[in-house]
Amino acid sequence: MAVAIPEAMNVIQLVYLLAALASLTFIILLAAKLYSIGIAVMFGILGLIPLVGLIILLSVNNKATQALREAGYEVGFWGASKHPKSF
């Protein structure tokens, strides 16, 4: 049983690393569409810092929500509607 715990920790660390890499990738891709490439790269680098990464994620999410609402989409907790609102 002493060998199973370190192996489980390796799996947990691998899952955490993959989730962090996916998060950084999506932050960079979304920031490149909403801002510029330079800011997206800066956000990617700063996203490696634990608390700063969370703040950047919230900032990019807020900007994306604003862009969707300006385009006429209804944005809620579960995401955006597929059809724009008609006025």
FENSULQUI-V655868 format. One record per residue. RES is the residue in three letters. PHI is phi in whole degrees, -180 to 180 (NA if undefined). NEAR is the number of other ideal C-beta (glycine too) atoms within 12 Angstrom. Layout:
# FENSULQUI-V655868
res:RES phi:PHI near:NEAR
res:RES phi:PHI near:NEAR
This chain:
# FENSULQUI-V655868
res:MET phi:NA near:7
res:ALA phi:-68 near:7
res:VAL phi:-82 near:9
res:ALA phi:-69 near:10
res:ILE phi:-68 near:11
res:PRO phi:-63 near:12
res:GLU phi:-67 near:13
res:ALA phi:-66 near:14
res:MET phi:-66 near:13
res:ASN phi:-63 near:14
res:VAL phi:-66 near:14
res:ILE phi:-63 near:14
res:GLN phi:-65 near:14
res:LEU phi:-66 near:14
res:VAL phi:-63 near:14
res:TYR phi:-62 near:15
res:LEU phi:-64 near:15
res:LEU phi:-64 near:14
res:ALA phi:-66 near:15
res:ALA phi:-66 near:22
res:LEU phi:-66 near:18
res:ALA phi:-65 near:16
res:SER phi:-61 near:25
res:LEU phi:-63 near:27
res:THR phi:-61 near:18
res:PHE phi:-70 near:24
res:ILE phi:-63 near:37
res:ILE phi:-65 near:31
res:LEU phi:-64 near:20
res:LEU phi:-70 near:28
res:ALA phi:-66 near:32
res:ALA phi:-66 near:21
res:LYS phi:-77 near:18
res:LEU phi:-89 near:24
res:TYR phi:-115 near:23
res:SER phi:-132 near:13
res:ILE phi:-64 near:15
res:GLY phi:-61 near:13
res:ILE phi:-67 near:23
res:ALA phi:-62 near:26
res:VAL phi:-66 near:18
res:MET phi:-62 near:22
res:PHE phi:-62 near:35
res:GLY phi:-64 near:30
res:ILE phi:-69 near:18
res:LEU phi:-69 near:24
res:GLY phi:-67 near:32
res:LEU phi:-75 near:20
res:ILE phi:-83 near:17
res:PRO phi:-51 near:14
res:LEU phi:-76 near:12
res:VAL phi:-64 near:18
res:GLY phi:-61 near:25
res:LEU phi:-66 near:18
res:ILE phi:-64 near:17
res:ILE phi:-65 near:31
res:LEU phi:-59 near:28
res:LEU phi:-66 near:17
res:SER phi:-65 near:24
res:VAL phi:-67 near:33
res:ASN phi:-63 near:23
res:ASN phi:-63 near:18
res:LYS phi:-64 near:23
res:ALA phi:-66 near:27
res:THR phi:-63 near:22
res:GLN phi:-62 near:16
res:ALA phi:-63 near:20
res:LEU phi:-66 near:24
res:ARG phi:-66 near:18
res:GLU phi:-66 near:14
res:ALA phi:-81 near:16
res:GLY phi:97 near:15
res:TYR phi:-86 near:20
res:GLU phi:-90 near:19
res:VAL phi:-113 near:22
res:GLY phi:-133 near:12
res:PHE phi:-63 near:7
res:TRP phi:-92 near:8
res:GLY phi:119 near:13
res:ALA phi:-100 near:20
res:SER phi:-73 near:16
res:LYS phi:-76 near:11
res:HIS phi:-114 near:10
res:PRO phi:-64 near:15
res:LYS phi:-68 near:16
res:SER phi:-102 near:8
res:PHE phi:-105 near:5
